[in-house]
Amino acid sequence: MYEVKEDPLEASFEAIGQGDEDIAQLREEMAQLKTRMDAQAIAAARPALSGAKSDSSPFVERYLRKGLEAGVELKALSGTSDTAGGYAVPEEIDAAIDRTLSSISPIRAIANVVKVGSAGYRKLVTTGGTPSGWVAETAERAETNTPTFAEIAPPFGELYANPAASQAMLDDAAFDVEAWLAQEIASEFARAEGAAFVNGSGVNRPKGFLQAPNLPQADGVRPFGTLQYLTAGAAGGFSASNPQDKLIDLVQALRPPYRQGAVFVMNSATAARIRKFKTSDGAFLWQPGLVAGQPDTLLGYPVVEAEDMPDVAADSLSIAFGNFKAGYLIAERTETQILRDPFTHKPFVHFYATKRVGGQVSNSEAIKLMKFSA
């Protein structure tokens, strides 16, 4: 049997003979393709109709169907008012915005922070160990006491902000308004939650450690969840003689297992008073950090300045000392979430930000307070 193969040269001549019809068909297909591409380019140039959502979305159910506008914030950035954003409209301005620095509480950096996956959080704490005893080799073993459990359920609250900027402001401003607003919201949230960690009421917000009940009794005598305080020796100030002795008493009131990692917490005004304390030989109790990034120390322990702590006054709790990793619990649902909403209040674009966070004292033996009373 012989295999017959087509000569490539002969096949090319045949293709040329049929080329007229193929070229005509190819031109027609190219014309149709160009028409489709032009239509797609025109469609891509149009703004996206992102407001066309499904019937199951909250936008359709709450706003389009029912017209619910409750909670719409009317304060907005607009180019028609200088102080509300008009300064940002001219072409020649600095693209960066200088921000007046607000004090942000550092309690989050020294506390125990946990991430939770639901709106609530529970933690069990044992209020006593399991006792043991000595017995002879053949003596009977009596039953020992069982540890007692206590439940910690930090109160949660939701921070929210809903500022708005007009679309003209977003188009005309010489800087990134959206990024700037996101930074502003995050900074303000950090300031608000820091204040709550120190002195929050616990109603729709974290409960600050200064709002926990406090008594002068030592560990083992106070009820669970009650902090111990030591007096400074005078109402609204330190005692006139040897005021540094009260600070030593505050340190020693914290049991040794908690002193590893313990810090002093006070505001700048209180720190200014303590920085002047000297020992009998003239040495300062306060030792500044000699290396960049290292905190100042007092009696060998780091000092954290939190401006949310109260100033020294009669019966004020102006100084805290303790291991906050063991003593204060912060539970947060998620990080700060920012939703860009251009539909609710046209022509304004809302930036709806939320953050859910809770906090409470988890171990009342790990934090000690100084009360400025006689």
C-alpha positions as CSV (number, residue, x, y, z in Angstrom):
1,M,0.0,0.0,0.0
2,Y,1.2,3.5,-0.8
3,E,0.7,6.5,1.4
4,V,-0.3,9.6,-0.6
5,K,0.9,12.9,0.9
6,E,-0.3,16.3,-0.3
7,D,2.4,18.4,-1.7
8,P,2.7,21.6,0.5
9,L,3.4,23.8,-2.6
10,E,0.4,22.5,-4.4
11,A,-1.8,23.0,-1.3
12,S,-0.6,26.7,-1.1
13,F,-1.6,27.3,-4.7
14,E,-5.1,25.9,-4.0
15,A,-5.4,28.2,-1.0
16,I,-4.5,31.2,-3.1
17,G,-7.2,30.1,-5.6
18,Q,-9.8,30.2,-2.9
19,G,-8.4,33.3,-1.2
20,D,-10.9,35.8,-2.6
21,E,-13.8,34.3,-0.8
22,D,-11.9,33.8,2.4
23,I,-10.6,37.4,2.4
24,A,-14.1,38.7,2.0
25,Q,-15.4,36.6,4.8
26,L,-12.4,37.6,7.0
27,R,-13.1,41.3,6.4
28,E,-16.7,40.9,7.4
29,E,-15.7,39.1,10.6
30,M,-13.2,41.9,11.4
31,A,-15.8,44.5,10.9
32,Q,-18.2,42.7,13.3
33,L,-15.4,42.4,15.9
34,K,-14.6,46.1,15.6
35,T,-18.3,47.0,16.2
36,R,-18.4,44.8,19.3
37,M,-15.1,46.3,20.7
38,D,-16.4,49.9,20.1
39,A,-19.6,49.0,22.0
40,Q,-17.6,47.6,24.9
41,A,-15.3,50.6,25.1
42,I,-18.3,53.0,25.3
43,A,-19.8,50.9,28.0
44,A,-16.6,50.8,30.0
45,A,-16.4,54.6,29.8
46,R,-19.7,55.0,31.6
47,P,-19.8,55.2,35.4
48,A,-20.7,52.0,37.1
49,L,-24.2,51.7,38.4
50,S,-23.2,50.4,41.8
51,G,-26.5,51.5,43.3
52,A,-28.3,48.7,41.4
53,K,-28.2,46.1,44.1
54,S,-30.2,42.9,44.6
55,D,-33.6,42.9,46.2
56,S,-32.1,41.2,49.3
57,S,-29.6,44.0,50.1
58,P,-30.2,46.4,53.0
59,F,-29.9,49.3,50.6
60,V,-33.0,48.1,48.7
61,E,-35.0,46.8,51.6
62,R,-34.3,49.7,54.0
63,Y,-33.8,52.7,51.7
64,L,-35.4,52.1,48.3
65,R,-38.4,50.2,49.6
66,K,-39.1,51.9,52.9
67,G,-37.2,55.3,52.6
68,L,-35.6,54.9,56.0
69,E,-33.2,57.8,56.6
70,A,-32.8,57.6,60.4
71,G,-29.3,58.4,61.6
72,V,-28.2,60.3,58.5
73,E,-25.5,62.7,59.5
74,L,-26.0,66.2,58.0
75,K,-22.5,67.6,58.9
76,A,-20.4,67.3,55.8
77,L,-17.3,68.4,54.0
78,S,-18.2,70.9,51.3
79,G,-16.4,73.2,49.0
80,T,-18.9,76.0,49.6
81,S,-17.7,76.6,53.2
82,D,-14.0,77.3,53.9
83,T,-13.8,75.7,57.3
84,A,-15.8,72.6,56.2
85,G,-13.5,71.8,53.4
86,G,-13.4,74.8,51.1
87,Y,-9.7,75.5,51.9
88,A,-8.8,72.2,50.2
89,V,-10.4,73.2,46.8
90,P,-7.8,75.5,45.4
91,E,-5.2,73.9,43.1
92,E,-2.0,75.1,44.8
93,I,-2.0,73.8,48.4
94,D,0.2,71.4,50.3
95,A,-1.0,67.8,49.5
96,A,-0.3,66.7,53.1
97,I,-2.4,67.8,56.0
98,D,-0.8,68.5,59.4
99,R,-2.9,67.2,62.2
100,T,-3.0,68.5,65.7
101,L,-1.8,65.6,67.8
102,S,-4.3,64.3,70.3
103,S,-3.3,62.1,73.2
104,I,-4.0,58.5,72.6
105,S,-4.1,56.2,75.6
106,P,-1.5,53.5,75.6
107,I,-3.5,51.0,77.7
108,R,-4.0,48.8,74.7
109,A,-0.3,48.3,74.4
110,I,0.1,47.0,77.9
111,A,-3.1,45.1,78.4
112,N,-4.2,41.6,77.3
113,V,-5.9,42.0,73.9
114,V,-7.9,39.0,72.5
115,K,-9.8,38.7,69.2
116,V,-13.3,37.3,69.4
117,G,-15.7,36.0,66.7
118,S,-19.0,36.9,68.3
119,A,-20.6,39.8,70.1
120,G,-19.9,38.3,73.6
121,Y,-16.8,36.9,75.3
122,R,-16.5,34.8,78.5
123,K,-13.3,34.0,80.5
124,L,-13.0,31.7,83.5
125,V,-10.6,32.6,86.3
126,T,-9.8,30.4,89.3
127,T,-9.9,32.4,92.6
128,G,-7.9,29.8,94.5
129,G,-5.5,26.9,94.0
130,T,-5.9,23.3,94.9
131,P,-4.6,22.8,98.5
132,S,-2.3,19.9,99.3
133,G,-1.1,18.3,102.5
134,W,1.5,16.0,104.0
135,V,0.6,12.5,105.1
136,A,2.4,9.3,106.2
137,E,3.0,6.5,103.8
138,T,0.0,4.4,105.0
139,A,-2.2,7.2,106.2
140,E,-5.6,8.0,104.7
141,R,-5.8,10.8,102.1
142,A,-8.6,13.2,102.9
143,E,-10.3,15.2,100.1
144,T,-8.8,18.6,99.4
145,N,-10.7,21.7,98.5
146,T,-11.7,22.3,94.9
147,P,-10.7,25.5,93.1
148,T,-13.4,28.1,92.8
149,F,-14.2,29.6,89.3
150,A,-15.3,33.1,88.5
151,E,-16.6,34.3,85.1
152,I,-15.3,37.4,83.4
153,A,-17.6,38.9,80.8
154,P,-16.3,42.3,79.7
155,P,-19.0,44.7,78.6
156,F,-19.0,45.6,74.9
157,G,-19.7,48.8,73.1
158,E,-19.7,49.9,69.5
159,L,-17.9,53.0,68.3
160,Y,-19.2,54.6,65.2
161,A,-18.6,57.7,63.1
162,N,-20.5,58.8,60.0
163,P,-18.8,61.9,58.5
164,A,-19.6,63.0,54.9
165,A,-17.9,64.8,52.0
166,S,-19.6,66.2,48.9
167,Q,-18.7,64.6,45.6
168,A,-17.4,67.9,44.4
169,M,-15.1,68.1,47.4
170,L,-13.7,64.6,46.6
171,D,-13.2,65.6,42.9
172,D,-11.6,69.0,43.5
173,A,-9.5,68.6,46.6
174,A,-5.8,68.4,46.0
175,F,-5.2,65.6,48.5
176,D,-6.7,62.2,49.2
177,V,-9.8,63.0,51.2
178,E,-10.8,59.4,51.6
179,A,-7.5,58.4,53.1
180,W,-7.4,61.4,55.3
181,L,-10.9,60.7,56.7
182,A,-10.0,57.1,57.3
183,Q,-6.9,58.2,59.3
184,E,-8.9,60.7,61.3
185,I,-11.5,58.2,62.2
186,A,-9.0,55.6,63.3
187,S,-7.2,58.2,65.5
188,E,-10.4,59.3,67.1
189,F,-11.5,55.7,67.8
190,A,-8.1,55.0,69.4
191,R,-8.5,58.1,71.6
192,A,-12.1,57.2,72.6
193,E,-11.4,53.6,73.4
194,G,-8.3,54.6,75.4
195,A,-10.4,56.8,77.6
196,A,-12.9,54.0,78.1
197,F,-10.2,51.5,79.2
198,V,-9.2,53.9,82.0
199,N,-12.5,55.3,83.2
200,G,-15.3,53.8,81.1
201,S,-18.6,53.3,82.8
202,G,-19.3,49.8,81.3
203,V,-22.6,50.9,79.8
204,N,-22.4,50.4,76.0
205,R,-18.6,50.7,76.3
206,P,-15.7,49.0,78.1
207,K,-15.4,49.2,81.9
208,G,-12.3,51.0,82.9
209,F,-10.0,49.7,85.6
210,L,-10.6,52.9,87.7
211,Q,-14.3,52.1,87.7
212,A,-13.7,48.7,89.4
213,P,-14.6,48.6,93.1
214,N,-11.6,49.2,95.4
215,L,-10.8,48.6,99.0
216,P,-7.7,49.0,101.2
217,Q,-7.7,45.3,102.2
218,A,-4.8,43.1,101.0
219,D,-5.0,40.1,98.7
220,G,-6.9,37.1,99.9
221,V,-9.2,39.3,102.0
222,R,-10.9,41.5,99.4
223,P,-13.8,40.1,97.3
224,F,-12.9,38.9,93.8
225,G,-12.9,41.8,91.3
226,T,-12.0,44.4,93.8
227,L,-8.8,46.4,93.5
228,Q,-6.6,47.3,96.4
229,Y,-5.6,50.9,97.0
230,L,-2.9,52.4,99.2
231,T,-3.1,56.0,100.5
232,A,-0.5,58.6,99.5
233,G,-0.4,60.1,103.0
234,A,-2.2,63.4,102.5
235,A,-5.5,64.6,100.9
236,G,-4.7,65.8,97.4
237,G,-1.0,65.2,97.5
238,F,1.9,63.2,98.9
239,S,3.0,63.3,102.5
240,A,5.4,66.1,103.4
241,S,8.1,63.8,104.6
242,N,9.6,60.9,102.6
243,P,6.9,60.8,99.9
244,Q,8.9,58.2,98.0
245,D,8.2,55.7,100.7
246,K,4.6,55.5,99.6
247,L,5.7,54.5,96.1
248,I,7.8,51.7,97.5
249,D,4.8,50.5,99.5
250,L,2.8,50.5,96.3
251,V,5.4,48.3,94.5
252,Q,5.7,45.9,97.4
253,A,1.9,45.5,97.7
254,L,2.0,43.8,94.3
255,R,2.9,40.1,94.9
256,P,6.2,38.9,93.3
257,P,4.6,36.8,90.5
258,Y,3.0,39.9,89.1
259,R,6.0,42.2,89.3
260,Q,7.6,40.7,86.2
261,G,6.2,42.9,83.5
262,A,4.6,45.5,85.9
263,V,4.5,49.2,85.0
264,F,3.5,52.5,86.5
265,V,0.6,54.3,84.8
266,M,0.0,58.0,85.4
267,N,-0.6,61.2,83.5
268,S,2.0,63.9,82.7
269,A,1.1,66.2,85.5
270,T,1.5,63.4,88.1
271,A,4.8,62.4,86.5
272,A,6.1,65.9,86.8
273,R,5.7,65.7,90.6
274,I,7.3,62.4,90.9
275,R,10.3,63.3,88.7
276,K,11.4,65.7,91.5
277,F,11.5,63.1,94.2
278,K,15.1,62.3,95.5
279,T,16.5,59.9,97.9
280,S,18.3,60.9,101.1
281,D,21.7,61.1,99.2
282,G,20.2,63.3,96.4
283,A,19.7,60.8,93.7
284,F,16.5,61.0,91.6
285,L,14.0,58.1,91.8
286,W,13.1,58.8,88.2
287,Q,15.5,57.4,85.7
288,P,15.1,58.6,82.1
289,G,15.5,56.1,79.3
290,L,19.0,56.3,77.9
291,V,18.2,54.5,74.6
292,A,15.7,55.6,72.0
293,G,12.5,53.7,72.4
294,Q,13.2,52.7,76.0
295,P,10.7,54.0,78.6
296,D,11.6,56.0,81.6
297,T,11.8,54.0,84.9
298,L,10.6,54.6,88.4
299,L,12.1,52.4,91.1
300,G,13.3,50.1,88.3
301,Y,9.8,49.8,86.6
302,P,8.7,51.4,83.3
303,V,6.5,54.4,83.4
304,V,3.6,54.7,81.0
305,E,2.1,58.2,80.6
306,A,-1.7,58.0,80.0
307,E,-3.4,61.3,79.8
308,D,-6.7,59.7,80.7
309,M,-5.5,59.1,84.2
310,P,-6.9,61.8,86.7
311,D,-4.8,64.6,88.1
312,V,-3.7,64.5,91.7
313,A,-6.7,65.7,93.8
314,A,-8.4,64.8,97.0
315,D,-9.3,61.1,97.0
316,S,-8.2,60.7,93.4
317,L,-6.8,57.5,92.0
318,S,-4.0,59.1,90.0
319,I,-1.4,56.3,90.0
320,A,-1.7,52.7,89.0
321,F,0.9,50.0,89.3
322,G,0.6,46.5,88.1
323,N,0.9,43.8,85.4
324,F,-1.8,44.9,83.0
325,K,-1.2,41.8,80.8
326,A,-2.6,39.7,83.6
327,G,-4.9,42.3,85.1
328,Y,-6.9,44.0,82.3
329,L,-8.6,42.2,79.4
330,I,-9.5,43.9,76.1
331,A,-11.8,41.9,73.7
332,E,-12.5,43.2,70.2
333,R,-14.8,41.9,67.5
334,T,-13.0,43.2,64.5
335,E,-10.7,46.0,63.5
336,T,-12.1,49.3,62.4
337,Q,-14.4,48.9,59.4
338,I,-15.1,51.8,57.0
339,L,-17.9,51.7,54.5
340,R,-18.1,54.2,51.7
341,D,-21.7,55.1,51.1
342,P,-22.5,57.4,48.1
343,F,-26.2,56.6,48.0
344,T,-27.8,57.5,51.3
345,H,-27.5,61.3,51.1
346,K,-26.6,62.5,47.6
347,P,-24.5,64.4,46.6
348,F,-22.6,63.6,49.8
349,V,-20.5,60.5,50.2
350,H,-20.7,59.1,53.8
351,F,-17.8,57.2,55.4
352,Y,-19.5,55.0,58.0
353,A,-17.0,53.5,60.4
354,T,-17.6,51.1,63.2
355,K,-15.6,49.2,65.8
356,R,-16.8,46.9,68.5
357,V,-14.7,46.5,71.6
358,G,-15.0,45.5,75.3
359,G,-12.8,45.6,78.3
360,Q,-12.8,44.8,82.1
361,V,-10.4,44.0,84.9
362,S,-9.7,40.3,84.7
363,N,-7.4,39.8,87.7
364,S,-7.9,42.2,90.6
365,E,-4.7,41.1,92.3
366,A,-2.5,42.2,89.4
367,I,-3.3,46.0,89.6
368,K,-2.7,48.3,92.6
369,L,-3.9,51.9,92.9
370,M,-2.7,54.9,94.9
371,K,-5.4,57.0,96.4
372,F,-4.5,60.6,97.4
373,S,-6.1,60.7,100.8
374,A,-4.8,60.9,104.3
